[in-house]
Amino acid sequence: MIATGFALIAGLLTLATPSARAQGTFPLQCRGGGQANMKYDSAERTIYARFRPAPGPAGNGLAPGQCSWLDRAFRPGEPGQICQRNITVINFFWGPSGNTLFAPEAEWVYNMPHQNLVTTVNVYNEGTCMRVVK
């Protein structure tokens, strides 16, 4: 009986702690160019991309450097930054728009410097960034 009680409590504690997957992921659409700013933090092995939240849903159109949800505008407090963690391969090269990241694990970064390209990534709100989930 005691072992069953401990198993029940452990199960309930697991349910009470929401995981990223339990929160769900949502498609975030971004148009490259504009003020979109990317960096790679080698200590964290993370790519960060700052963007301007669009005033409406992505279907209303995105200006260069803007991102938005497919079904709604950004809410106050939602971070204007995408991050992808645990990047193991990263290279830099000079492209038409300057220094460009090459990261096979984060294909979305290729479109960010180019204002005529739109990309969609599945993310969840991590608090400080919209974290990419593959």
LUMDREN-795156 format. One record per residue: residue in three letters; x, y, z of N, C-alpha, C in turn; residue number from 1. Coordinates in nm, 3 decimals, always signed. Atoms other than C-alpha are relative to their C-alpha. Layout:
% LUMDREN-795156
+------+---------+---------+---------+---------+---------+---------+---------+---------+---------+-----+
: type :     n_x :     n_y :     n_z :    ca_x :    ca_y :    ca_z :     c_x :     c_y :     c_z : seq :
+------+---------+---------+---------+---------+---------+---------+---------+---------+---------+-----+
:  ala :       X :       Y :       Z :       X :       Y :       Z :       X :       Y :       Z : NUM :
...
+------+---------+---------+---------+---------+---------+---------+---------+---------+---------+-----+
//
This chain:
% LUMDREN-795156
+------+---------+---------+---------+---------+---------+---------+---------+---------+---------+-----+
: type :     n_x :     n_y :     n_z :    ca_x :    ca_y :    ca_z :     c_x :     c_y :     c_z : seq :
+------+---------+---------+---------+---------+---------+---------+---------+---------+---------+-----+
:  met :  +0.083 :  -0.119 :  +0.000 :  +0.000 :  +0.000 :  +0.000 :  +0.087 :  +0.125 :  +0.000 :   1 :
:  ile :  -0.089 :  -0.116 :  -0.007 :  +0.283 :  +0.241 :  +0.090 :  +0.070 :  +0.020 :  -0.133 :   2 :
:  ala :  -0.069 :  -0.010 :  +0.130 :  +0.470 :  +0.162 :  -0.234 :  -0.094 :  +0.057 :  -0.105 :   3 :
:  thr :  +0.098 :  -0.052 :  +0.095 :  +0.152 :  +0.228 :  -0.431 :  -0.022 :  +0.148 :  +0.021 :   4 :
:  gly :  +0.018 :  -0.142 :  -0.031 :  +0.108 :  +0.562 :  -0.255 :  +0.116 :  +0.083 :  -0.051 :   5 :
:  phe :  -0.117 :  -0.071 :  +0.050 :  +0.466 :  +0.666 :  -0.338 :  -0.002 :  +0.009 :  -0.152 :   6 :
:  ala :  +0.007 :  -0.001 :  +0.146 :  +0.416 :  +0.568 :  -0.702 :  -0.104 :  +0.101 :  -0.047 :   7 :
:  leu :  +0.105 :  -0.095 :  +0.035 :  +0.094 :  +0.771 :  -0.713 :  +0.049 :  +0.144 :  +0.017 :   8 :
:  ile :  -0.052 :  -0.135 :  -0.025 :  +0.262 :  +1.078 :  -0.560 :  +0.105 :  +0.037 :  -0.103 :   9 :
:  ala :  -0.103 :  -0.026 :  +0.101 :  +0.561 :  +1.048 :  -0.795 :  -0.064 :  +0.029 :  -0.135 :  10 :
:  gly :  +0.070 :  -0.023 :  +0.126 :  +0.324 :  +1.026 :  -1.091 :  -0.068 :  +0.136 :  -0.004 :  11 :
:  leu :  +0.066 :  -0.130 :  -0.006 :  +0.128 :  +1.332 :  -0.978 :  +0.101 :  +0.114 :  -0.007 :  12 :
:  leu :  -0.103 :  -0.103 :  +0.008 :  +0.448 :  +1.533 :  -0.928 :  +0.051 :  +0.016 :  -0.142 :  13 :
:  thr :  -0.043 :  -0.006 :  +0.139 :  +0.554 :  +1.444 :  -1.280 :  -0.102 :  +0.076 :  -0.084 :  14 :
:  leu :  +0.105 :  -0.069 :  +0.074 :  +0.220 :  +1.568 :  -1.414 :  -0.005 :  +0.148 :  +0.034 :  15 :
:  ala :  +0.007 :  -0.139 :  -0.042 :  +0.244 :  +1.891 :  -1.216 :  +0.111 :  +0.087 :  -0.059 :  16 :
:  thr :  -0.111 :  -0.074 :  +0.059 :  +0.572 :  +1.989 :  -1.385 :  -0.016 :  -0.003 :  -0.151 :  17 :
:  pro :  +0.022 :  +0.003 :  +0.143 :  +0.490 :  +2.093 :  -1.740 :  +0.132 :  -0.006 :  -0.076 :  18 :
:  ser :  -0.119 :  +0.008 :  +0.086 :  +0.745 :  +1.996 :  -2.002 :  -0.026 :  +0.082 :  -0.124 :  19 :
:  ala :  +0.013 :  -0.076 :  +0.124 :  +0.812 :  +2.176 :  -2.328 :  -0.097 :  -0.070 :  -0.095 :  20 :
:  arg :  +0.087 :  +0.073 :  +0.091 :  +0.636 :  +1.904 :  -2.520 :  -0.145 :  +0.005 :  +0.048 :  21 :
:  ala :  +0.135 :  -0.008 :  -0.053 :  +0.334 :  +1.918 :  -2.287 :  -0.062 :  +0.136 :  -0.033 :  22 :
:  gln :  +0.050 :  -0.133 :  +0.034 :  +0.305 :  +2.292 :  -2.358 :  -0.042 :  +0.008 :  -0.146 :  23 :
:  gly :  +0.028 :  -0.003 :  +0.143 :  +0.294 :  +2.221 :  -2.730 :  +0.089 :  +0.097 :  -0.073 :  24 :
:  thr :  -0.077 :  -0.090 :  +0.084 :  +0.472 :  +2.383 :  -3.016 :  -0.094 :  +0.062 :  -0.103 :  25 :
:  phe :  +0.085 :  -0.073 :  +0.093 :  +0.334 :  +2.633 :  -3.262 :  +0.085 :  +0.054 :  -0.113 :  26 :
:  pro :  -0.076 :  -0.050 :  +0.113 :  +0.440 :  +2.743 :  -3.610 :  +0.014 :  +0.153 :  +0.005 :  27 :
:  leu :  -0.035 :  -0.142 :  +0.004 :  +0.611 :  +3.083 :  -3.616 :  +0.056 :  +0.029 :  -0.138 :  28 :
:  gln :  -0.046 :  -0.032 :  +0.135 :  +0.654 :  +3.239 :  -3.959 :  +0.080 :  +0.129 :  +0.003 :  29 :
:  cys :  -0.090 :  -0.114 :  +0.000 :  +0.939 :  +3.482 :  -4.026 :  +0.042 :  +0.035 :  -0.141 :  30 :
:  arg :  -0.057 :  -0.049 :  +0.125 :  +1.047 :  +3.696 :  -4.316 :  +0.140 :  +0.051 :  +0.032 :  31 :
:  gly :  -0.138 :  -0.038 :  -0.024 :  +1.423 :  +3.743 :  -4.337 :  +0.027 :  +0.146 :  -0.032 :  32 :
:  gly :  -0.044 :  -0.137 :  +0.030 :  +1.618 :  +4.064 :  -4.375 :  -0.039 :  +0.096 :  +0.109 :  33 :
:  gly :  +0.037 :  -0.104 :  -0.096 :  +1.537 :  +4.392 :  -4.209 :  +0.095 :  +0.004 :  +0.118 :  34 :
:  gln :  -0.079 :  -0.009 :  -0.123 :  +1.655 :  +4.415 :  -3.851 :  +0.022 :  -0.136 :  +0.067 :  35 :
:  ala :  -0.024 :  +0.133 :  -0.057 :  +1.670 :  +4.038 :  -3.797 :  +0.150 :  -0.012 :  +0.029 :  36 :
:  asn :  -0.138 :  +0.003 :  -0.044 :  +1.992 :  +3.986 :  -3.603 :  +0.029 :  -0.137 :  +0.061 :  37 :
:  met :  -0.032 :  +0.133 :  -0.048 :  +2.155 :  +3.646 :  -3.548 :  +0.136 :  -0.002 :  +0.067 :  38 :
:  lys :  -0.129 :  +0.023 :  -0.063 :  +2.433 :  +3.533 :  -3.318 :  +0.008 :  -0.144 :  +0.045 :  39 :
:  tyr :  -0.023 :  +0.134 :  -0.051 :  +2.587 :  +3.208 :  -3.205 :  +0.078 :  +0.012 :  +0.130 :  40 :
:  asp :  -0.068 :  +0.002 :  -0.129 :  +2.683 :  +3.157 :  -2.840 :  +0.067 :  -0.136 :  +0.013 :  41 :
:  ser :  -0.073 :  +0.127 :  +0.000 :  +2.954 :  +2.891 :  -2.842 :  -0.002 :  -0.067 :  +0.138 :  42 :
:  ala :  +0.005 :  +0.058 :  -0.134 :  +2.945 :  +2.843 :  -2.463 :  -0.131 :  -0.076 :  +0.023 :  43 :
:  glu :  +0.132 :  +0.063 :  -0.016 :  +2.572 :  +2.760 :  -2.476 :  -0.034 :  -0.093 :  -0.117 :  44 :
:  arg :  +0.027 :  +0.074 :  +0.125 :  +2.591 :  +2.600 :  -2.826 :  -0.141 :  +0.032 :  -0.049 :  45 :
:  thr :  +0.134 :  -0.047 :  +0.034 :  +2.285 :  +2.809 :  -2.912 :  +0.006 :  +0.110 :  -0.105 :  46 :
:  ile :  +0.019 :  -0.107 :  +0.098 :  +2.182 :  +3.018 :  -3.212 :  -0.117 :  +0.085 :  +0.047 :  47 :
:  tyr :  +0.106 :  -0.095 :  -0.035 :  +1.979 :  +3.330 :  -3.133 :  -0.029 :  +0.088 :  -0.121 :  48 :
:  ala :  +0.040 :  -0.092 :  +0.107 :  +1.784 :  +3.537 :  -3.385 :  -0.106 :  +0.095 :  +0.055 :  49 :
:  arg :  +0.097 :  -0.103 :  -0.043 :  +1.615 :  +3.863 :  -3.284 :  -0.084 :  +0.040 :  -0.121 :  50 :
:  phe :  +0.091 :  -0.044 :  +0.105 :  +1.314 :  +3.981 :  -3.483 :  -0.097 :  +0.101 :  +0.058 :  51 :
:  arg :  +0.107 :  -0.090 :  -0.043 :  +1.037 :  +4.238 :  -3.470 :  -0.133 :  -0.074 :  -0.013 :  52 :
:  pro :  +0.132 :  +0.061 :  +0.011 :  +0.695 :  +4.094 :  -3.387 :  -0.089 :  +0.081 :  -0.093 :  53 :
:  ala :  +0.092 :  -0.067 :  +0.091 :  +0.446 :  +4.175 :  -3.662 :  -0.125 :  +0.043 :  +0.076 :  54 :
:  pro :  +0.119 :  -0.048 :  -0.071 :  +0.134 :  +4.372 :  -3.562 :  -0.123 :  -0.089 :  -0.014 :  55 :
:  gly :  +0.114 :  +0.090 :  +0.019 :  -0.098 :  +4.097 :  -3.686 :  +0.049 :  -0.139 :  -0.033 :  56 :
:  pro :  -0.041 :  +0.135 :  +0.037 :  -0.100 :  +3.732 :  -3.791 :  +0.085 :  +0.002 :  -0.128 :  57 :
:  ala :  -0.091 :  +0.008 :  +0.114 :  +0.155 :  +3.622 :  -4.052 :  -0.074 :  +0.012 :  -0.133 :  58 :
:  gly :  +0.078 :  -0.007 :  +0.123 :  -0.120 :  +3.592 :  -4.315 :  -0.031 :  +0.141 :  -0.046 :  59 :
:  asn :  +0.022 :  -0.141 :  +0.037 :  -0.160 :  +3.972 :  -4.307 :  +0.121 :  +0.059 :  -0.069 :  60 :
:  gly :  -0.123 :  -0.047 :  +0.062 :  +0.192 :  +4.002 :  -4.447 :  +0.106 :  +0.031 :  +0.103 :  61 :
:  leu :  -0.113 :  -0.025 :  -0.088 :  +0.534 :  +4.030 :  -4.291 :  +0.099 :  +0.093 :  -0.069 :  62 :
:  ala :  -0.105 :  -0.087 :  +0.049 :  +0.782 :  +4.312 :  -4.340 :  +0.134 :  -0.069 :  +0.025 :  63 :
:  pro :  -0.131 :  +0.060 :  -0.026 :  +1.153 :  +4.224 :  -4.359 :  +0.037 :  +0.009 :  +0.149 :  64 :
:  gly :  -0.041 :  +0.006 :  -0.140 :  +1.277 :  +4.115 :  -4.016 :  -0.112 :  -0.024 :  +0.098 :  65 :
:  gln :  +0.114 :  +0.023 :  -0.089 :  +0.930 :  +4.040 :  -3.878 :  -0.037 :  -0.147 :  +0.006 :  66 :
:  cys :  +0.055 :  +0.134 :  -0.019 :  +0.782 :  +3.718 :  -3.739 :  -0.138 :  +0.014 :  +0.064 :  67 :
:  ser :  +0.129 :  +0.003 :  -0.066 :  +0.430 :  +3.629 :  -3.631 :  -0.056 :  -0.142 :  -0.003 :  68 :
:  trp :  +0.071 :  +0.127 :  -0.002 :  +0.203 :  +3.341 :  -3.549 :  -0.090 :  -0.007 :  -0.123 :  69 :
:  leu :  +0.087 :  +0.017 :  +0.116 :  -0.009 :  +3.197 :  -3.828 :  -0.143 :  +0.045 :  +0.030 :  70 :
:  asp :  +0.140 :  -0.026 :  -0.033 :  -0.335 :  +3.254 :  -3.639 :  -0.026 :  +0.127 :  +0.081 :  71 :
:  arg :  +0.022 :  -0.119 :  -0.084 :  -0.275 :  +3.568 :  -3.429 :  +0.127 :  +0.084 :  +0.006 :  72 :
:  ala :  -0.115 :  -0.088 :  -0.022 :  -0.048 :  +3.859 :  -3.346 :  +0.072 :  -0.042 :  +0.128 :  73 :
:  phe :  -0.072 :  +0.024 :  -0.124 :  +0.215 :  +3.846 :  -3.073 :  -0.073 :  +0.067 :  +0.116 :  74 :
:  arg :  +0.057 :  -0.058 :  -0.121 :  +0.091 :  +3.906 :  -2.722 :  +0.108 :  +0.077 :  +0.076 :  75 :
:  pro :  -0.100 :  -0.072 :  -0.081 :  +0.260 :  +4.152 :  -2.484 :  +0.078 :  -0.100 :  +0.086 :  76 :
:  gly :  -0.085 :  +0.086 :  -0.081 :  +0.553 :  +3.984 :  -2.313 :  +0.056 :  -0.121 :  -0.072 :  77 :
:  glu :  -0.057 :  +0.112 :  +0.075 :  +0.613 :  +3.718 :  -2.578 :  +0.134 :  +0.046 :  -0.058 :  78 :
:  pro :  -0.133 :  -0.044 :  +0.041 :  +0.986 :  +3.726 :  -2.661 :  +0.016 :  +0.014 :  -0.152 :  79 :
:  gly :  -0.031 :  -0.025 :  +0.141 :  +1.104 :  +3.868 :  -2.995 :  +0.133 :  -0.060 :  -0.039 :  80 :
:  gln :  -0.127 :  +0.068 :  +0.027 :  +1.383 :  +3.616 :  -3.022 :  -0.026 :  -0.150 :  -0.017 :  81 :
:  ile :  +0.003 :  +0.144 :  +0.021 :  +1.418 :  +3.263 :  -3.160 :  +0.132 :  -0.056 :  +0.050 :  82 :
:  cys :  -0.125 :  +0.066 :  -0.037 :  +1.672 :  +3.023 :  -3.013 :  -0.009 :  -0.148 :  -0.035 :  83 :
:  gln :  -0.010 :  +0.145 :  +0.020 :  +1.786 :  +2.676 :  -3.106 :  +0.124 :  -0.046 :  +0.074 :  84 :
:  arg :  -0.106 :  +0.047 :  -0.089 :  +1.997 :  +2.490 :  -2.853 :  +0.065 :  -0.129 :  -0.051 :  85 :
:  asn :  -0.073 :  +0.124 :  +0.029 :  +2.248 :  +2.204 :  -2.871 :  +0.047 :  -0.011 :  -0.144 :  86 :
:  ile :  -0.056 :  -0.001 :  +0.136 :  +2.399 :  +2.304 :  -3.204 :  +0.141 :  -0.058 :  +0.007 :  87 :
:  thr :  -0.132 :  +0.063 :  -0.005 :  +2.699 :  +2.079 :  -3.270 :  +0.090 :  +0.039 :  -0.118 :  88 :
:  val :  -0.079 :  -0.039 :  +0.118 :  +2.809 :  +2.199 :  -3.617 :  -0.037 :  +0.142 :  -0.039 :  89 :
:  ile :  +0.025 :  -0.139 :  +0.038 :  +2.847 :  +2.567 :  -3.697 :  +0.121 :  +0.052 :  -0.077 :  90 :
:  asn :  -0.104 :  -0.066 :  +0.078 :  +3.046 :  +2.755 :  -3.960 :  -0.052 :  +0.137 :  -0.039 :  91 :
:  phe :  +0.036 :  -0.133 :  +0.047 :  +3.049 :  +3.116 :  -4.074 :  +0.060 :  +0.020 :  -0.138 :  92 :
:  phe :  -0.057 :  -0.037 :  +0.129 :  +3.096 :  +3.246 :  -4.426 :  -0.054 :  +0.137 :  -0.037 :  93 :
:  trp :  +0.043 :  -0.132 :  +0.046 :  +3.070 :  +3.582 :  -4.598 :  -0.091 :  -0.016 :  -0.119 :  94 :
:  gly :  +0.097 :  +0.005 :  +0.108 :  +2.762 :  +3.613 :  -4.812 :  -0.034 :  +0.141 :  -0.044 :  95 :
:  pro :  +0.040 :  -0.132 :  +0.051 :  +2.589 :  +3.900 :  -4.993 :  -0.041 :  +0.096 :  +0.111 :  96 :
:  ser :  +0.045 :  -0.087 :  -0.109 :  +2.451 :  +4.030 :  -4.663 :  +0.098 :  +0.003 :  +0.117 :  97 :
:  gly :  -0.099 :  -0.002 :  -0.106 :  +2.770 :  +3.987 :  -4.462 :  +0.028 :  -0.137 :  +0.055 :  98 :
:  asn :  -0.034 :  +0.125 :  -0.066 :  +2.873 :  +3.718 :  -4.216 :  -0.126 :  -0.085 :  +0.017 :  99 :
:  thr :  +0.117 :  +0.086 :  -0.002 :  +2.631 :  +3.424 :  -4.247 :  +0.032 :  -0.130 :  +0.073 : 100 :
:  leu :  -0.015 :  +0.127 :  -0.071 :  +2.583 :  +3.119 :  -4.024 :  -0.030 :  -0.116 :  -0.094 : 101 :
:  phe :  +0.028 :  +0.126 :  +0.067 :  +2.597 :  +2.768 :  -4.167 :  -0.019 :  -0.102 :  +0.110 : 102 :
:  ala :  +0.030 :  +0.095 :  -0.107 :  +2.427 :  +2.521 :  -3.932 :  -0.100 :  -0.104 :  -0.052 : 103 :
:  pro :  +0.090 :  +0.103 :  +0.054 :  +2.286 :  +2.198 :  -4.078 :  -0.113 :  -0.039 :  +0.093 : 104 :
:  glu :  +0.105 :  +0.036 :  -0.096 :  +2.088 :  +2.137 :  -3.757 :  -0.106 :  +0.108 :  +0.013 : 105 :
:  ala :  +0.092 :  -0.114 :  -0.010 :  +1.918 :  +2.477 :  -3.789 :  -0.019 :  +0.060 :  -0.139 : 106 :
:  glu :  +0.015 :  -0.044 :  +0.139 :  +1.819 :  +2.509 :  -4.154 :  -0.072 :  +0.134 :  -0.013 : 107 :
:  trp :  +0.076 :  -0.126 :  +0.006 :  +1.588 :  +2.804 :  -4.078 :  +0.091 :  +0.122 :  -0.004 : 108 :
:  val :  -0.089 :  -0.117 :  -0.004 :  +1.891 :  +3.032 :  -4.026 :  +0.041 :  +0.046 :  -0.138 : 109 :
:  tyr :  -0.041 :  -0.037 :  +0.135 :  +1.970 :  +3.028 :  -4.400 :  -0.090 :  +0.110 :  -0.058 : 110 :
:  asn :  +0.095 :  -0.097 :  +0.056 :  +1.658 :  +3.234 :  -4.478 :  +0.001 :  +0.134 :  +0.073 : 111 :
:  met :  +0.011 :  -0.122 :  -0.081 :  +1.697 :  +3.494 :  -4.203 :  +0.070 :  +0.123 :  -0.058 : 112 :
:  pro :  -0.061 :  -0.121 :  +0.054 :  +1.941 :  +3.727 :  -4.384 :  -0.068 :  +0.054 :  -0.127 : 113 :
:  his :  +0.055 :  -0.035 :  +0.131 :  +1.729 :  +3.740 :  -4.703 :  -0.145 :  +0.046 :  +0.010 : 114 :
:  gln :  +0.134 :  -0.057 :  -0.017 :  +1.425 :  +3.968 :  -4.709 :  -0.105 :  -0.059 :  -0.093 : 115 :
:  asn :  +0.099 :  +0.059 :  +0.091 :  +1.261 :  +3.784 :  -4.998 :  -0.033 :  -0.145 :  +0.037 : 116 :
:  leu :  +0.027 :  +0.138 :  -0.042 :  +1.257 :  +3.450 :  -4.809 :  -0.079 :  -0.003 :  +0.130 : 117 :
:  val :  +0.082 :  +0.020 :  -0.119 :  +1.002 :  +3.334 :  -4.553 :  +0.025 :  -0.142 :  +0.049 : 118 :
:  thr :  -0.020 :  +0.132 :  -0.058 :  +1.057 :  +3.045 :  -4.316 :  -0.097 :  -0.020 :  +0.116 : 119 :
:  thr :  +0.088 :  +0.033 :  -0.112 :  +0.837 :  +2.868 :  -4.063 :  +0.073 :  -0.099 :  +0.090 : 120 :
:  val :  -0.063 :  +0.088 :  -0.098 :  +0.973 :  +2.710 :  -3.745 :  -0.102 :  -0.033 :  +0.109 : 121 :
:  asn :  +0.086 :  +0.041 :  -0.111 :  +0.793 :  +2.515 :  -3.473 :  +0.071 :  +0.035 :  +0.129 : 122 :
:  val :  -0.062 :  -0.051 :  -0.122 :  +0.860 :  +2.681 :  -3.139 :  -0.095 :  -0.009 :  +0.118 : 123 :
:  tyr :  +0.079 :  -0.023 :  -0.120 :  +0.743 :  +2.713 :  -2.782 :  +0.066 :  +0.112 :  +0.077 : 124 :
:  asn :  -0.050 :  -0.113 :  -0.077 :  +0.783 :  +3.006 :  -2.545 :  +0.080 :  -0.051 :  +0.119 : 125 :
:  glu :  -0.089 :  +0.044 :  -0.107 :  +1.082 :  +2.934 :  -2.323 :  +0.015 :  +0.108 :  +0.108 : 126 :
:  gly :  -0.010 :  -0.111 :  -0.095 :  +1.050 :  +3.269 :  -2.145 :  +0.086 :  +0.112 :  -0.054 : 127 :
:  thr :  -0.088 :  -0.102 :  +0.057 :  +1.349 :  +3.451 :  -2.292 :  +0.007 :  -0.009 :  -0.152 : 128 :
:  cys :  -0.002 :  +0.018 :  +0.147 :  +1.311 :  +3.314 :  -2.644 :  -0.108 :  -0.098 :  -0.042 : 129 :
:  met :  +0.087 :  +0.101 :  +0.060 :  +1.091 :  +3.114 :  -2.876 :  +0.091 :  -0.113 :  -0.044 : 130 :
:  arg :  -0.095 :  +0.110 :  +0.022 :  +1.272 :  +2.781 :  -2.869 :  -0.046 :  -0.092 :  -0.111 : 131 :
:  val :  +0.027 :  +0.088 :  +0.114 :  +1.289 :  +2.578 :  -3.190 :  -0.002 :  -0.145 :  +0.046 : 132 :
:  val :  +0.011 :  +0.142 :  -0.024 :  +1.176 :  +2.217 :  -3.166 :  +0.001 :  -0.069 :  -0.134 : 133 :
:  lys :  -0.010 :  +0.074 :  +0.127 :  +1.270 :  +1.976 :  -3.440 :  -0.097 :  -0.115 :  -0.001 : 134 :
+------+---------+---------+---------+---------+---------+---------+---------+---------+---------+-----+
//
